[in-house]
Amino acid sequence: MELRTTGDQLVGTAPAGGVCARPEAQQVLTGEFQGNVFIGKVTLCQTGVACETTASYDVMLVYSFDERALGGLVRLEGGCESVALPKSGMLVFRATEQEAAAPPVTAQASERQAQVPAPIPAVASGSAAQVAAQRRLEAVDVPAALRQGQQALAAKNPVSAVQQFQRVLTQEKNNASALTGMGVAFFLRDQQPEALRFLEQARTTGNQQARAEAWFWTACVKRATQDSKLAQEALRRAVNEGWSPPEGNALVDRELQLLAREGQPFDTLVKQARGRKRAQGRDPQGAGSASP
């Protein structure tokens, strides 16, 4: 597959033939970068009872500078499968060790070959890595963007949330609230590895309140992956760091209920966090808060 960018826009074109036996070349990946996050649609051939032969799905992919890879989870409709997608549902475009400025680079997409064109000077075209790395910084109202991102999370709209948090991160790459918000957004899309990556960064760059918030959401992610031991440890770290739930946040309340159902140690920690908030009357924190 050939990937081409124009500004922040990315288009992926699959050649005729291939595993999907396409009769002609077809655009199968379209969207745009928000910082190092790609938001768009992917078109896949698929099989299965009552499944269309081709279908488009919304995707939210993360570009990793360290691994020179663009990847994320694609969830097909129930009962559908695609030969272009691994069983895990993880779509990955991975570059080789060659430099981006070299002749066209061979990349691997879901264990299949893709091609990323070399950048051309003075032309609005280049690799996905360059778009993510060189995206022009623009003045951002950080408190407003954080507030809008948290509102999007509360509405369970992770794509809109990511757009707002990425605006913040283009200006303040270590903003712990934005990093945690990104983690929550990916958690809502069941993309746990990406969620944990952002939450870990938030824990290492933020203050005590930010660390507590990131530990709480780490506990939520670990619970979702059925890693009870690490979920309990993360929740304990959150409580020890002073975390307390914000008022009237349905998303946090849902996660607290799910955590409390994991057993007595979890229930005790949840009650401790709730009790601290009532006793101290602290200002709201966490998801739903725009404080940096």
Backbone bond lengths (Angstrom), bond angles and torsions (degrees), N, CA, C in turn:
res aa  C-N    CA-C-N  psi(-1)  N-CA   C-N-CA  omega(-1)  CA-C   N-CA-C  phi
1 M - - - 1.457 - - 1.521 109.93 -
2 E 1.326 116.56 143.11 1.457 121.68 179.69 1.530 109.13 -104.26
3 L 1.320 115.23 128.78 1.461 121.53 178.35 1.524 109.05 -106.64
4 R 1.327 116.92 131.87 1.458 121.00 176.73 1.519 109.92 -134.92
5 T 1.326 114.79 143.12 1.452 120.19 -179.19 1.522 110.43 -121.13
6 T 1.327 115.20 146.30 1.452 122.86 171.38 1.521 106.60 -134.91
7 G 1.326 116.23 108.50 1.453 118.62 -171.93 1.520 108.87 64.08
8 D 1.338 116.39 -127.61 1.459 121.00 178.10 1.524 112.19 -89.97
9 Q 1.330 117.86 -5.12 1.452 122.02 -177.14 1.529 110.87 -81.68
10 L 1.317 115.24 140.56 1.467 121.43 178.17 1.523 108.83 -127.33
11 V 1.324 115.70 133.67 1.464 121.96 176.85 1.523 108.26 -128.94
12 G 1.315 116.30 130.30 1.453 121.92 176.38 1.516 110.00 -113.36
13 T 1.319 116.62 126.17 1.465 121.58 -178.26 1.522 110.24 -116.02
14 A 1.326 116.05 123.00 1.468 121.37 177.73 1.523 109.15 -91.92
15 P 1.317 117.85 137.24 1.470 120.17 -179.41 1.519 111.60 -73.09
16 A 1.312 116.01 167.86 1.463 120.68 175.05 1.526 109.33 -62.50
17 G 1.321 115.68 151.52 1.455 119.89 -179.61 1.516 110.87 84.95
18 G 1.318 116.82 -134.11 1.454 121.72 179.94 1.520 112.37 71.01
19 V 1.339 115.56 -170.61 1.461 120.01 -176.47 1.521 111.89 -65.48
20 C 1.344 117.06 -23.57 1.467 120.06 179.12 1.524 112.66 -92.31
21 A 1.351 116.93 -0.43 1.474 121.85 178.42 1.531 111.27 51.04
22 R 1.335 116.44 49.04 1.464 120.05 179.71 1.524 110.33 -69.73
23 P 1.338 118.04 137.45 1.464 120.38 179.62 1.522 112.36 -70.26
24 E 1.344 117.04 -21.35 1.462 121.61 179.37 1.519 108.96 -156.56
25 A 1.342 115.91 167.57 1.462 120.43 178.53 1.528 109.69 -58.86
26 Q 1.339 116.23 145.36 1.464 120.49 -174.98 1.521 109.79 -146.34
27 Q 1.352 116.37 138.68 1.460 120.91 172.49 1.524 108.11 -72.48
28 V 1.315 116.38 121.48 1.463 119.92 -176.98 1.525 112.71 -120.17
29 L 1.332 117.61 -7.59 1.461 120.84 179.53 1.525 108.52 -139.52
30 T 1.315 117.38 120.03 1.462 121.60 179.23 1.517 109.17 -139.93
31 G 1.325 115.72 146.24 1.457 120.65 178.49 1.500 110.95 158.25
32 E 1.335 116.60 -160.96 1.458 120.42 -177.63 1.519 110.50 -144.34
33 F 1.327 114.59 159.13 1.452 121.77 177.01 1.514 110.26 -89.41
34 Q 1.338 114.96 138.46 1.457 123.42 166.51 1.519 104.64 -116.86
35 G 1.354 116.46 94.23 1.460 119.09 -171.39 1.512 108.72 66.08
36 N 1.343 117.11 -123.98 1.460 119.73 179.35 1.530 112.07 -100.40
37 V 1.337 116.68 16.67 1.462 121.27 177.76 1.525 109.30 -110.78
38 F 1.322 116.04 129.23 1.457 122.25 177.91 1.523 109.22 -99.81
39 I 1.326 116.95 128.37 1.458 122.24 179.01 1.519 108.08 -121.83
40 G 1.314 117.42 122.67 1.461 119.43 -178.23 1.505 112.28 -176.40
41 K 1.332 115.76 -149.19 1.458 122.26 -178.60 1.522 110.25 -131.64
42 V 1.323 115.71 147.91 1.449 121.69 174.66 1.524 107.72 -124.80
43 T 1.325 116.17 137.62 1.464 122.03 179.24 1.521 108.95 -106.64
44 L 1.320 117.07 126.42 1.454 122.25 -175.91 1.525 110.67 -126.92
45 C 1.326 115.54 144.75 1.457 119.10 168.13 1.524 106.79 -76.79
46 Q 1.327 117.75 149.57 1.452 118.97 -178.04 1.525 111.09 -152.25
47 T 1.315 113.41 162.68 1.463 121.39 178.71 1.517 108.64 -130.91
48 G 1.321 115.01 163.03 1.459 119.93 179.10 1.515 110.81 136.37
49 V 1.316 115.34 154.62 1.456 120.80 179.15 1.525 109.59 -62.33
50 A 1.317 116.87 130.24 1.472 123.73 178.25 1.524 112.21 65.90
51 C 1.345 118.16 16.71 1.465 121.42 178.44 1.529 109.72 -100.11
52 E 1.322 116.88 138.27 1.459 120.42 174.85 1.519 109.34 -67.95
53 T 1.334 116.28 151.64 1.475 119.57 -177.69 1.522 111.65 -67.16
54 T 1.344 117.68 -29.32 1.468 121.88 172.61 1.517 107.81 -136.18
55 A 1.313 116.43 147.26 1.460 121.17 179.74 1.520 109.39 -151.78
56 S 1.317 116.61 149.45 1.463 122.66 178.34 1.525 109.86 -105.57
57 Y 1.338 115.95 139.37 1.458 121.91 -178.44 1.523 109.95 -129.22
58 D 1.341 115.58 142.87 1.456 120.04 173.81 1.522 108.81 -69.52
59 V 1.334 116.17 138.46 1.466 120.37 178.92 1.518 110.18 -134.26
60 M 1.318 114.86 152.69 1.456 122.78 173.94 1.524 105.55 -133.58
61 L 1.332 116.46 103.41 1.459 122.42 -174.36 1.520 110.11 -109.30
62 V 1.313 116.89 148.43 1.472 122.17 179.68 1.513 109.52 -111.00
63 Y 1.347 115.93 134.61 1.458 119.78 174.49 1.528 109.30 -93.71
64 S 1.325 117.16 124.34 1.459 122.83 177.98 1.524 108.82 -100.46
65 F 1.341 116.36 116.98 1.460 120.07 179.41 1.523 110.92 -67.77
66 D 1.345 116.96 -36.58 1.466 119.99 -178.65 1.528 111.35 -65.08
67 E 1.331 116.38 -42.32 1.464 120.44 -177.02 1.519 112.97 -94.90
68 R 1.332 117.53 -5.56 1.459 123.07 -175.64 1.522 109.52 48.37
69 A 1.335 114.98 53.04 1.458 120.63 -176.73 1.519 110.03 -138.23
70 L 1.317 115.73 145.08 1.451 123.55 175.73 1.520 106.84 -115.87
71 G 1.325 117.98 120.86 1.454 118.23 -175.55 1.506 113.89 -157.75
72 G 1.325 115.06 163.46 1.447 122.02 177.89 1.516 110.33 176.89
73 L 1.322 115.38 174.43 1.459 121.76 -174.49 1.522 111.18 -88.12
74 V 1.330 116.35 137.59 1.463 122.96 173.67 1.525 107.37 -119.09
75 R 1.314 116.62 122.16 1.462 120.80 -179.55 1.527 109.34 -104.02
76 L 1.328 116.38 113.52 1.455 121.39 179.04 1.528 110.18 -78.51
77 E 1.321 115.33 162.19 1.461 119.81 174.77 1.523 109.17 -61.46
78 G 1.320 115.60 151.23 1.461 120.69 -178.27 1.518 112.83 -54.62
79 G 1.329 116.30 130.73 1.453 121.56 178.71 1.510 114.68 85.18
80 C 1.345 117.61 -2.66 1.460 120.76 -178.96 1.524 110.51 -100.08
81 E 1.335 115.76 148.29 1.456 122.71 175.63 1.514 108.92 -134.85
82 S 1.339 115.91 158.48 1.460 120.83 177.91 1.521 109.66 -137.91
83 V 1.333 116.00 132.17 1.464 120.05 177.53 1.523 110.93 -69.60
84 A 1.333 117.67 -14.89 1.463 121.55 -179.73 1.522 112.06 -88.34
85 L 1.326 117.27 0.74 1.461 121.13 -175.37 1.522 109.75 -132.65
86 P 1.336 118.47 132.61 1.466 120.15 177.76 1.523 110.92 -62.37
87 K 1.317 116.85 162.32 1.458 121.78 179.37 1.528 111.34 -59.02
88 S 1.319 116.79 -30.62 1.468 120.72 -179.57 1.523 112.30 -68.39
89 G 1.337 116.69 -18.68 1.454 120.68 -177.18 1.520 113.50 82.19
90 M 1.343 117.33 3.86 1.463 121.05 -177.69 1.526 110.61 -87.48
91 L 1.319 116.06 114.03 1.466 122.40 177.80 1.522 108.01 -91.85
92 V 1.327 117.63 123.16 1.466 121.65 -175.37 1.515 110.69 -134.63
93 F 1.319 115.92 131.13 1.460 123.47 170.73 1.523 105.89 -113.22
94 R 1.326 117.66 114.06 1.453 121.35 -174.54 1.525 110.23 -121.83
95 A 1.338 116.09 125.91 1.462 121.14 179.04 1.518 110.72 -81.76
96 T 1.335 116.02 159.96 1.456 121.28 175.73 1.511 109.63 -83.90
97 E 1.310 117.03 -173.70 1.459 121.94 -178.97 1.520 112.81 -76.63
98 Q 1.328 117.68 -6.27 1.455 119.48 -178.68 1.518 110.36 -65.64
99 E 1.307 116.94 152.95 1.459 121.82 178.76 1.516 110.15 -71.76
100 A 1.332 116.33 147.12 1.464 120.88 -179.50 1.517 111.95 -62.88
101 A 1.354 116.96 -25.38 1.459 119.89 -177.42 1.528 112.50 -85.42
102 A 1.319 115.84 -2.45 1.461 119.45 179.60 1.520 109.20 -76.87
103 P 1.355 117.93 177.11 1.464 119.86 174.29 1.527 109.82 -55.89
104 P 1.340 118.21 167.81 1.465 121.42 -172.83 1.522 113.12 -41.08
105 V 1.340 114.64 131.69 1.447 122.10 -173.33 1.518 110.30 -92.43
106 T 1.323 115.87 138.03 1.453 119.54 175.12 1.516 108.55 -82.84
107 A 1.318 117.15 132.10 1.460 121.72 178.44 1.509 108.44 -128.23
108 Q 1.325 115.96 161.58 1.450 120.61 -179.66 1.518 109.10 -114.17
109 A 1.315 118.68 127.43 1.459 122.67 179.57 1.511 108.07 -119.49
110 S 1.344 114.53 109.35 1.465 119.86 179.86 1.526 110.71 52.23
111 E 1.343 115.98 46.41 1.461 124.49 -179.87 1.524 112.48 67.56
112 R 1.346 116.89 19.45 1.456 121.84 175.92 1.512 107.79 -126.73
113 Q 1.323 117.38 162.84 1.446 120.69 -173.45 1.518 112.35 -84.29
114 A 1.343 115.82 140.84 1.458 122.85 173.01 1.508 106.88 -134.67
115 Q 1.315 118.11 165.57 1.453 120.96 179.80 1.525 109.98 -131.37
116 V 1.325 115.28 127.40 1.455 121.59 178.54 1.516 107.66 -107.43
117 P 1.340 119.81 113.84 1.450 121.83 -177.06 1.527 112.11 -63.09
118 A 1.312 116.49 145.95 1.454 120.73 175.97 1.522 109.61 -69.50
119 P 1.356 117.48 148.45 1.455 119.87 179.62 1.522 111.65 -66.23
120 I 1.321 116.58 147.43 1.458 121.97 178.28 1.526 108.28 -113.97
121 P 1.335 120.14 120.03 1.451 121.88 -177.46 1.523 111.69 -54.99
122 A 1.343 115.32 140.10 1.464 123.40 174.97 1.522 113.31 66.36
123 V 1.349 117.26 13.16 1.458 120.98 177.00 1.520 107.70 -121.04
124 A 1.341 117.67 139.00 1.466 121.53 -177.08 1.517 110.03 -76.94
125 S 1.321 115.82 60.53 1.452 120.62 178.37 1.513 107.90 -150.16
126 G 1.318 117.63 144.70 1.448 120.02 -179.68 1.502 110.07 -178.75
127 S 1.331 117.12 -169.14 1.448 120.95 -178.10 1.515 110.60 -81.88
128 A 1.332 115.86 161.30 1.457 120.50 176.78 1.523 110.46 -60.22
129 A 1.318 117.11 -34.69 1.456 120.81 178.94 1.518 111.07 -61.53
130 Q 1.325 116.81 -42.73 1.454 119.86 -179.06 1.518 111.56 -65.87
131 V 1.331 115.94 -40.49 1.464 118.31 179.33 1.519 109.75 -60.04
132 A 1.346 116.50 -45.12 1.452 119.97 -178.90 1.524 111.50 -66.95
133 A 1.337 117.24 -37.69 1.452 121.02 -175.70 1.515 113.43 -78.82
134 Q 1.344 117.34 -32.27 1.452 120.87 -171.55 1.525 113.50 -109.22
135 R 1.350 116.55 10.16 1.457 119.45 -178.54 1.532 109.68 -55.95
136 R 1.315 116.41 128.54 1.455 121.23 -173.93 1.521 111.53 -63.51
137 L 1.349 115.81 130.04 1.449 120.84 176.89 1.514 109.71 -74.37
138 E 1.297 115.99 140.46 1.445 120.66 176.71 1.524 108.55 -135.42
139 A 1.331 116.77 153.19 1.450 120.88 -177.99 1.526 110.01 -59.28
140 V 1.322 116.34 130.79 1.454 121.83 -177.64 1.525 109.00 -125.25
141 D 1.315 116.52 132.25 1.459 122.19 171.61 1.525 106.29 -78.58
142 V 1.334 116.43 92.55 1.456 121.16 -171.64 1.530 112.87 -59.00
143 P 1.339 120.14 -51.09 1.475 118.74 179.57 1.526 112.74 -58.16
144 A 1.335 116.71 -40.56 1.464 119.87 -179.60 1.526 110.93 -66.30
145 A 1.339 117.20 -42.23 1.462 120.47 -179.73 1.528 110.85 -65.78
146 L 1.332 116.68 -40.29 1.462 119.53 177.38 1.529 110.96 -63.70
147 R 1.322 115.46 -42.04 1.465 119.30 179.62 1.522 110.84 -62.56
148 Q 1.331 116.81 -44.65 1.466 120.32 179.63 1.529 111.00 -65.88
149 G 1.328 116.34 -36.36 1.461 119.64 177.47 1.519 111.69 -64.46
150 Q 1.325 116.76 -42.07 1.458 120.23 179.43 1.523 111.28 -68.38
151 Q 1.317 116.42 -36.30 1.466 119.58 176.01 1.528 110.67 -63.18
152 A 1.327 116.46 -38.48 1.463 120.13 177.83 1.528 110.88 -65.92
153 L 1.335 117.28 -38.77 1.461 120.07 176.68 1.521 110.37 -63.18
154 A 1.329 116.63 -43.72 1.465 120.29 -179.84 1.522 110.76 -61.17
155 A 1.346 116.23 -31.69 1.461 121.21 178.07 1.526 111.70 -86.17
156 K 1.329 116.66 4.72 1.470 123.31 -178.98 1.518 111.27 57.29
157 N 1.330 114.63 44.98 1.464 122.10 176.81 1.527 107.83 -118.57
158 P 1.356 117.03 78.91 1.465 119.77 -174.06 1.524 114.30 -64.96
159 V 1.330 118.18 -29.72 1.461 119.96 -179.39 1.531 110.39 -64.87
160 S 1.328 117.22 -47.61 1.466 120.37 177.74 1.523 110.65 -64.25
161 A 1.329 116.51 -36.61 1.463 119.98 178.97 1.524 110.51 -62.21
162 V 1.322 116.72 -45.04 1.463 120.82 -179.90 1.527 110.98 -59.92
163 Q 1.308 116.91 -40.83 1.465 120.34 179.60 1.517 111.30 -58.65
164 Q 1.325 117.48 -41.15 1.466 121.19 -179.72 1.533 111.62 -72.44
165 F 1.326 116.53 -44.65 1.464 119.25 -178.47 1.527 111.16 -66.43
166 Q 1.343 117.66 -34.94 1.458 120.11 178.24 1.522 110.97 -67.38
167 R 1.319 117.99 -33.36 1.466 120.81 175.45 1.530 109.65 -59.32
168 V 1.317 115.71 -41.11 1.466 119.69 178.43 1.524 110.55 -66.25
169 L 1.324 116.60 -44.85 1.458 120.95 -174.65 1.525 112.74 -69.46
170 T 1.345 118.13 -23.16 1.459 118.78 174.90 1.525 110.53 -68.78
171 Q 1.313 117.07 -22.50 1.464 121.73 179.91 1.526 112.05 -102.39
172 E 1.335 116.50 -36.97 1.463 121.84 179.82 1.526 108.05 -131.27
173 K 1.322 116.57 88.89 1.463 120.64 -171.07 1.526 113.60 -64.86
174 N 1.341 117.26 -19.66 1.460 120.09 -180.00 1.517 112.40 -109.93
175 N 1.333 117.51 24.24 1.462 120.38 177.78 1.524 108.52 -68.66
176 A 1.324 116.87 110.33 1.460 121.40 -172.78 1.521 112.45 -64.62
177 S 1.343 117.54 -35.83 1.467 119.55 179.72 1.527 110.82 -65.01
178 A 1.333 116.55 -41.25 1.460 120.18 178.92 1.521 110.67 -68.27
179 L 1.321 117.51 -39.65 1.462 120.99 178.73 1.527 110.86 -63.46
180 T 1.336 116.37 -43.48 1.461 119.43 177.27 1.520 110.63 -64.71
181 G 1.339 116.34 -41.50 1.464 119.92 177.53 1.511 111.81 -59.09
182 M 1.338 116.76 -40.13 1.463 120.23 176.66 1.526 110.38 -62.47
183 G 1.332 115.80 -41.54 1.455 119.46 178.47 1.512 112.17 -60.93
184 V 1.332 116.26 -43.19 1.471 120.29 179.38 1.526 110.63 -65.19
185 A 1.339 116.50 -40.36 1.466 120.37 -179.88 1.523 111.28 -60.73
186 F 1.317 117.07 -44.87 1.464 119.65 179.05 1.530 110.89 -69.58
187 F 1.312 116.54 -32.84 1.471 120.52 175.40 1.526 110.36 -61.21
188 L 1.328 116.74 -41.62 1.463 120.78 179.12 1.529 111.75 -64.81
189 R 1.316 117.94 -23.13 1.470 121.95 177.84 1.531 111.58 -96.57
190 D 1.340 116.04 11.77 1.471 121.02 179.26 1.523 112.24 60.97
191 Q 1.326 117.04 30.64 1.465 121.66 176.23 1.526 107.42 -106.68
192 Q 1.346 114.53 74.29 1.457 120.71 -171.46 1.524 114.85 -63.34
193 P 1.347 119.73 -41.90 1.474 117.77 -179.95 1.519 112.67 -58.91
194 E 1.344 116.98 -43.19 1.459 120.04 178.30 1.524 110.60 -65.42
195 A 1.335 116.48 -40.39 1.463 120.47 179.06 1.524 110.63 -59.39
196 L 1.317 116.79 -46.77 1.468 120.46 -178.74 1.522 112.03 -64.72
197 R 1.338 116.73 -32.97 1.457 120.48 179.85 1.536 110.58 -64.18
198 F 1.319 116.97 -44.94 1.462 120.18 179.25 1.533 111.21 -69.32
199 L 1.320 117.25 -39.73 1.462 120.36 -179.20 1.527 111.30 -65.86
200 E 1.317 116.61 -37.46 1.469 119.58 176.90 1.522 110.89 -62.95
201 Q 1.332 116.18 -41.58 1.460 119.26 178.54 1.520 110.85 -65.07
202 A 1.327 117.62 -37.82 1.460 121.03 178.18 1.523 110.67 -63.42
203 R 1.325 116.84 -38.48 1.469 120.56 -179.55 1.522 112.11 -67.06
204 T 1.328 116.33 -31.65 1.463 119.41 -176.03 1.527 113.19 -88.91
205 T 1.324 117.90 -13.94 1.467 119.84 -176.44 1.530 113.52 -113.28
206 G 1.333 117.64 -16.71 1.459 120.27 -174.06 1.516 113.79 -93.17
207 N 1.331 115.29 173.78 1.458 121.16 175.51 1.526 109.43 -80.68
208 Q 1.347 116.45 -172.15 1.467 119.57 -175.83 1.516 112.09 -60.89
209 Q 1.330 117.61 -42.30 1.458 120.39 179.45 1.525 110.86 -63.05
210 A 1.330 116.88 -41.51 1.464 120.88 179.19 1.523 110.71 -66.01
211 R 1.336 116.54 -40.16 1.470 119.55 178.09 1.521 110.69 -62.37
212 A 1.329 115.97 -42.01 1.457 119.90 179.88 1.519 110.76 -61.35
213 E 1.328 116.42 -43.83 1.457 121.16 179.42 1.527 111.16 -61.97
214 A 1.341 115.55 -45.16 1.466 119.93 -179.59 1.524 111.08 -65.88
215 W 1.328 118.00 -36.65 1.466 120.36 177.85 1.524 110.78 -65.11
216 F 1.346 116.80 -38.60 1.474 118.97 178.90 1.520 110.62 -60.55
217 W 1.341 116.69 -47.70 1.466 118.53 -177.92 1.521 111.70 -71.58
218 T 1.333 116.81 -26.75 1.462 119.57 172.61 1.530 109.53 -62.49
219 A 1.336 116.23 -41.20 1.462 120.53 177.26 1.529 110.76 -60.49
220 C 1.331 116.41 -39.85 1.465 120.62 -179.84 1.530 111.05 -65.03
221 V 1.333 115.94 -42.63 1.463 120.00 179.77 1.521 110.31 -65.42
222 K 1.326 117.07 -44.15 1.458 120.86 -179.39 1.530 111.18 -65.42
223 R 1.332 117.23 -35.54 1.463 119.23 175.48 1.527 110.41 -62.93
224 A 1.344 115.83 -42.30 1.460 120.55 -178.88 1.529 111.71 -64.03
225 T 1.326 116.91 -29.71 1.468 120.81 178.93 1.530 111.55 -91.87
226 Q 1.335 116.06 8.97 1.462 123.20 176.98 1.522 112.17 61.72
227 D 1.315 115.60 32.91 1.467 121.24 174.54 1.524 107.08 -101.22
228 S 1.330 115.64 76.23 1.459 122.08 -170.62 1.526 113.02 -61.17
229 K 1.315 117.10 -40.22 1.457 120.51 -177.08 1.524 111.16 -62.77
230 L 1.339 116.73 -48.39 1.460 119.89 -179.42 1.525 111.37 -71.93
231 A 1.340 117.12 -31.33 1.465 120.01 176.50 1.523 110.34 -63.18
232 Q 1.317 116.36 -43.23 1.464 120.27 179.57 1.525 110.98 -65.18
233 E 1.333 116.85 -41.82 1.461 120.27 179.57 1.526 110.70 -64.81
234 A 1.333 117.01 -41.44 1.466 120.02 179.57 1.525 110.95 -65.13
235 L 1.330 117.27 -40.38 1.466 120.11 178.53 1.521 110.70 -65.66
236 R 1.315 116.66 -39.06 1.463 120.06 176.92 1.529 110.75 -62.82
237 R 1.334 116.51 -41.34 1.465 119.69 177.60 1.522 111.15 -62.54
238 A 1.336 116.21 -40.21 1.468 120.19 179.44 1.520 110.61 -61.61
239 V 1.324 116.82 -46.58 1.466 120.96 -178.87 1.522 110.53 -66.01
240 N 1.316 117.21 -42.37 1.463 120.84 179.31 1.527 112.45 -63.96
241 E 1.347 116.13 -29.73 1.464 120.56 178.39 1.533 111.69 -81.54
242 G 1.339 117.05 -3.96 1.451 120.40 175.86 1.513 115.58 101.51
243 W 1.358 118.16 14.60 1.460 119.49 -177.51 1.520 111.32 -66.74
244 S 1.338 116.32 141.46 1.459 122.59 173.07 1.522 107.74 -144.20
245 P 1.336 117.84 146.80 1.464 121.05 -174.41 1.521 112.86 -72.90
246 P 1.332 117.52 143.63 1.458 121.42 176.24 1.520 110.93 -73.34
247 E 1.313 115.93 156.71 1.454 120.78 178.86 1.532 111.15 -73.50
248 G 1.317 116.01 138.57 1.451 121.35 169.87 1.509 115.98 62.50
249 N 1.335 117.69 29.64 1.466 120.62 178.98 1.526 108.65 -104.34
250 A 1.322 116.39 104.28 1.463 121.16 -174.55 1.519 112.12 -62.75
251 L 1.345 116.73 -35.50 1.464 120.31 -178.49 1.526 110.64 -65.89
252 V 1.329 117.07 -45.91 1.462 120.64 178.64 1.524 110.45 -65.95
253 D 1.343 116.75 -42.23 1.464 120.12 179.50 1.530 110.80 -59.75
254 R 1.333 116.43 -39.94 1.457 119.71 178.41 1.519 111.21 -61.14
255 E 1.330 115.97 -44.94 1.465 119.80 -178.66 1.522 111.41 -67.69
256 L 1.329 117.65 -36.05 1.464 120.14 177.58 1.524 110.90 -63.87
257 Q 1.322 116.78 -40.03 1.462 120.00 178.01 1.521 111.26 -64.20
258 L 1.331 116.17 -41.62 1.465 120.04 179.21 1.529 110.98 -65.98
259 L 1.325 116.77 -38.85 1.462 120.19 178.41 1.525 111.03 -66.23
260 A 1.332 116.47 -42.42 1.465 120.61 -177.88 1.526 111.34 -62.19
261 R 1.334 117.06 -28.86 1.468 121.03 -179.49 1.528 112.64 -74.85
262 E 1.342 116.59 -8.30 1.468 119.45 -177.18 1.524 112.69 -77.06
263 G 1.325 117.66 -8.32 1.458 119.10 178.38 1.514 112.70 134.89
264 Q 1.321 115.55 175.96 1.459 121.59 -173.75 1.528 113.87 -58.90
265 P 1.341 120.08 -46.82 1.475 118.28 -179.69 1.527 112.06 -58.32
266 F 1.331 117.59 -40.28 1.466 121.02 178.39 1.526 110.17 -66.19
267 D 1.321 116.83 -46.03 1.460 120.93 -178.11 1.520 110.75 -60.11
268 T 1.317 116.45 -39.85 1.464 120.38 178.88 1.521 111.25 -62.91
269 L 1.325 117.41 -43.78 1.460 121.37 179.73 1.531 111.04 -66.42
270 V 1.334 117.25 -40.05 1.462 120.96 178.42 1.523 110.16 -62.13
271 K 1.330 117.02 -45.11 1.462 120.89 178.93 1.527 111.02 -63.79
272 Q 1.327 116.66 -36.26 1.455 120.11 178.47 1.523 111.02 -63.74
273 A 1.322 115.98 -42.89 1.465 119.96 179.18 1.525 110.93 -65.98
274 R 1.321 117.15 -45.41 1.463 120.77 179.52 1.519 111.15 -63.36
275 G 1.339 116.51 -41.94 1.457 120.38 -179.42 1.519 112.39 -64.69
276 R 1.331 116.51 -37.67 1.456 119.95 179.24 1.516 110.38 -61.43
277 K 1.321 117.70 -41.57 1.456 120.95 -177.94 1.522 110.97 -64.65
278 R 1.333 116.90 -44.02 1.463 119.46 -179.94 1.515 110.80 -65.66
279 A 1.350 116.19 -37.46 1.457 119.25 -176.43 1.515 112.16 -73.14
280 Q 1.340 117.63 -40.23 1.452 120.99 -172.89 1.515 113.05 -95.50
281 G 1.337 117.31 -17.31 1.455 120.04 179.97 1.513 113.01 59.81
282 R 1.305 116.60 41.18 1.459 120.54 -176.15 1.518 110.35 -73.26
283 D 1.335 114.84 158.16 1.457 120.41 175.90 1.519 109.81 -67.91
284 P 1.332 117.87 152.78 1.472 120.59 178.86 1.522 112.30 -57.04
285 Q 1.325 114.83 142.69 1.450 121.17 176.99 1.522 108.57 -127.68
286 G 1.313 114.83 173.38 1.450 120.60 168.05 1.502 114.50 74.66
287 A 1.328 116.10 -156.59 1.441 121.42 -178.72 1.521 108.51 -55.46
288 G 1.293 116.38 122.18 1.456 120.92 -174.94 1.511 111.34 107.44
289 S 1.345 116.88 -7.36 1.449 121.83 177.10 1.509 109.85 -110.35
290 A 1.325 116.63 139.27 1.466 120.39 -179.27 1.507 111.62 -103.16
291 S 1.332 117.99 11.33 1.464 119.07 -178.31 1.506 109.29 -72.77
292 P 1.348 118.81 136.11 1.469 121.45 -177.04 1.491 111.79 -72.41
